[in-house]
Amino acid sequence: MVVCLLRLASRGTFCARLCPRLPTQNVVPMATTAKEEMARFWEKNTQSKRPLSPHVTIYRWSLPMMMSISHRGTGIAMSLGVSLFGLSALVLPGHFADYIELIKSLHLSPALIFSAKFALAFPLTYHTWNGIRHLAWDMGKGFKIPQVYQSGVLVLILTVLSSVGIAAM
């Protein structure tokens, strides 16, 4: 309560209401309302025929930009994958082992199985290695542009190697 009264007093509005004869130097009448300001902004923007916001196509794509988008994409993909897997376990009839036997009965080629395992392992390993990179950034390390690119290349190399290793199991 006291803090609120002090804030009002410092703004001059409280004193102006209690003692209307006191000078209120800090009180400045507003020239326009927020609604009028926004209308003026949109009118000026419409007249200049500028786009509402820059489109992605005006930027030169860089490795950090693509890796940031990929990190978000792999996070979303893994979340959706785990959610769909869990939902299917609840809804579909039978047991998980039955579906594994069904896949084995298809007699798929080893190359196709390896590719499928690689496709499943890649988002997990990429998101993990890039998450470790982000933890290093959280500690204040690796912010210089050459280091950002070097760590990005290292993440990609580690991702491919660990995905191949997991798929080979």
C-alpha positions as CSV (number, residue, x, y, z in Angstrom):
1,M,0.0,0.0,0.0
2,V,2.8,2.4,1.0
3,V,4.7,1.5,-2.1
4,C,1.7,2.2,-4.3
5,L,1.2,5.6,-2.7
6,L,4.9,6.5,-3.2
7,R,4.7,5.5,-6.8
8,L,1.7,7.6,-7.4
9,A,3.3,10.5,-5.5
10,S,6.4,10.3,-7.6
11,R,4.3,10.4,-10.8
12,G,2.5,13.6,-9.7
13,T,-1.0,12.2,-10.1
14,F,-1.6,11.5,-6.5
15,C,-0.5,15.0,-5.4
16,A,-2.4,16.6,-8.2
17,R,-5.6,14.9,-7.0
18,L,-5.1,15.7,-3.3
19,C,-3.8,19.3,-3.8
20,P,-4.9,20.6,-7.2
21,R,-3.0,23.9,-6.6
22,L,0.4,22.2,-6.4
23,P,2.4,22.2,-9.7
24,T,2.6,18.9,-11.4
25,Q,5.7,19.1,-13.6
26,N,5.9,15.4,-14.3
27,V,2.4,15.1,-15.7
28,V,2.4,15.4,-19.5
29,P,-0.9,15.1,-21.4
30,M,-0.9,12.4,-24.0
31,A,-1.1,13.7,-27.6
32,T,-2.6,10.6,-29.1
33,T,-4.1,7.3,-27.9
34,A,-2.5,3.9,-28.6
35,K,-5.4,3.2,-31.0
36,E,-4.6,6.3,-33.0
37,E,-0.9,5.5,-33.0
38,M,-1.5,2.0,-34.4
39,A,-3.9,3.4,-37.0
40,R,-1.2,5.9,-38.1
41,F,1.4,3.1,-38.2
42,W,-0.7,0.8,-40.4
43,E,-1.7,3.7,-42.7
44,K,1.9,4.7,-43.2
45,N,2.9,1.0,-43.8
46,T,0.1,0.5,-46.3
47,Q,1.0,3.7,-48.2
48,S,4.7,2.7,-48.4
49,K,3.6,-0.8,-49.8
50,R,6.2,-2.5,-47.7
51,P,5.6,-6.2,-46.7
52,L,4.3,-6.8,-43.2
53,S,7.5,-8.6,-42.2
54,P,10.5,-9.8,-44.1
55,H,10.2,-13.1,-45.7
56,V,12.6,-16.0,-45.2
57,T,13.7,-15.8,-48.8
58,I,15.4,-12.4,-48.3
59,Y,18.0,-13.9,-45.9
60,R,21.1,-15.8,-47.0
61,W,20.8,-19.3,-45.4
62,S,23.6,-20.1,-43.0
63,L,24.6,-23.3,-41.1
64,P,23.5,-21.9,-37.7
65,M,20.2,-20.9,-39.1
66,M,19.5,-24.3,-40.7
67,M,20.7,-26.1,-37.6
68,S,18.4,-24.0,-35.4
69,I,15.4,-24.9,-37.6
70,S,16.5,-28.6,-37.6
71,H,16.9,-28.6,-33.9
72,R,13.3,-27.4,-33.4
73,G,12.1,-29.8,-36.1
74,T,13.7,-32.8,-34.6
75,G,12.3,-31.9,-31.2
76,I,8.8,-31.6,-32.6
77,A,9.2,-34.8,-34.6
78,M,10.4,-36.8,-31.6
79,S,7.6,-35.5,-29.5
80,L,5.0,-36.4,-32.1
81,G,6.6,-39.8,-32.6
82,V,6.6,-40.7,-28.9
83,S,3.0,-39.4,-28.6
84,L,1.8,-41.4,-31.6
85,F,3.7,-44.5,-30.4
86,G,2.1,-44.3,-26.9
87,L,-1.3,-43.6,-28.4
88,S,-1.0,-46.6,-30.7
89,A,0.0,-48.8,-27.8
90,L,-3.2,-47.9,-26.1
91,V,-5.5,-48.1,-29.1
92,L,-4.2,-51.0,-31.3
93,P,-5.1,-54.6,-30.5
94,G,-2.5,-57.1,-29.6
95,H,0.9,-56.7,-28.0
96,F,4.1,-55.0,-29.2
97,A,5.8,-58.4,-29.8
98,D,3.1,-59.2,-32.3
99,Y,3.9,-56.2,-34.4
100,I,7.6,-57.0,-34.2
101,E,6.9,-60.5,-35.5
102,L,4.8,-59.0,-38.3
103,I,7.7,-56.8,-39.4
104,K,10.0,-59.8,-39.3
105,S,7.6,-61.9,-41.4
106,L,7.8,-59.3,-44.2
107,H,11.4,-60.4,-44.9
108,L,12.7,-56.9,-45.6
109,S,16.2,-56.4,-47.0
110,P,19.0,-55.6,-44.6
111,A,19.6,-52.3,-46.4
112,L,16.0,-51.2,-45.9
113,I,16.1,-52.2,-42.2
114,F,19.4,-50.3,-41.8
115,S,17.9,-47.2,-43.5
116,A,14.8,-47.3,-41.3
117,K,16.9,-47.6,-38.2
118,F,19.1,-44.8,-39.3
119,A,16.0,-42.6,-40.0
120,L,14.8,-43.3,-36.5
121,A,18.2,-42.7,-34.9
122,F,19.1,-39.6,-36.7
123,P,16.7,-37.1,-35.1
124,L,17.5,-38.5,-31.6
125,T,21.3,-38.2,-32.1
126,Y,21.1,-34.9,-33.8
127,H,18.9,-33.4,-31.1
128,T,21.1,-34.8,-28.4
129,W,24.4,-33.6,-29.8
130,N,22.9,-30.2,-30.7
131,G,21.5,-30.0,-27.2
132,I,25.0,-30.5,-25.7
133,R,26.1,-27.7,-28.0
134,H,23.4,-25.5,-26.6
135,L,24.5,-26.4,-23.0
136,A,28.0,-25.2,-23.9
137,W,26.4,-21.9,-25.1
138,D,24.5,-21.7,-21.9
139,M,27.9,-21.8,-20.1
140,G,29.0,-18.8,-22.3
141,K,31.3,-20.8,-24.5
142,G,31.5,-20.9,-28.3
143,F,29.8,-17.7,-29.3
144,K,32.4,-16.5,-31.8
145,I,31.3,-17.0,-35.4
146,P,34.1,-19.4,-36.3
147,Q,33.4,-21.5,-33.2
148,V,29.7,-21.5,-34.0
149,Y,30.4,-23.0,-37.5
150,Q,33.0,-25.4,-36.1
151,S,30.7,-26.7,-33.4
152,G,27.9,-27.0,-36.0
153,V,30.1,-29.2,-38.3
154,L,31.2,-31.3,-35.3
155,V,27.5,-31.8,-34.3
156,L,26.8,-33.0,-37.9
157,I,29.8,-35.4,-37.9
158,L,28.9,-36.8,-34.5
159,T,25.3,-37.2,-35.5
160,V,26.0,-39.2,-38.6
161,L,28.6,-41.4,-36.9
162,S,26.4,-42.1,-33.9
163,S,23.3,-42.7,-36.1
164,V,25.3,-45.2,-38.2
165,G,26.5,-46.9,-35.0
166,I,23.0,-47.2,-33.6
167,A,21.6,-48.4,-37.0
168,A,24.3,-51.1,-37.2
169,M,23.2,-52.6,-33.9
